[in-house]
């Protein structure tokens, strides 16, 4: 015999079944999303491991690297290599280098460069090159200030041991070597990580 109690009981059971079914569906959906996120994470990690990101540091080149990167200093770079001074001029420094351009080397008597680059003349070449290097960093402003503070001339001692006297003529910094030869600074203040470079238009001799 059908009665209200039975109907209500069945109705309540249907509600519970619906709730449980919905909870089950939600659980499956959440689990599915969780698995999908896990797979995406694992895939991303795999891609990172297969294609690691390279971190490139912005490093200022040293004196030798700066010279090597400028075609106007190719003869100087060849001479530095022949004299085994690459490691020295790549050191901590700081150094101030009065760097002769290719045109400066071309002013030397014919065959001079080729002769200096020979292994048997390594000592002579080393002396010439280190005569162009001064310990410490002297930018153009410092050089000009030193010249003006010393009655128009400023003498520096080179790494080679000799001296170079600097002065100003027609607004340009001039170098006078031990033999009385003159060179003009044509490009000033080329920065390097271990010092500074000033390009000159002649090779100075000790």
Beta strands, then each sheet from edge to edge (+ up, - down):
strand 1: 95-100
strand 2: 133-135
strand 3: 153-157
strand 4: 163-169
strand 5: 172-176
strand 6: 182-192
strand 7: 195-200
sheet 1: 2+ 1- 7- 6+ 5- 4+ 3-
end
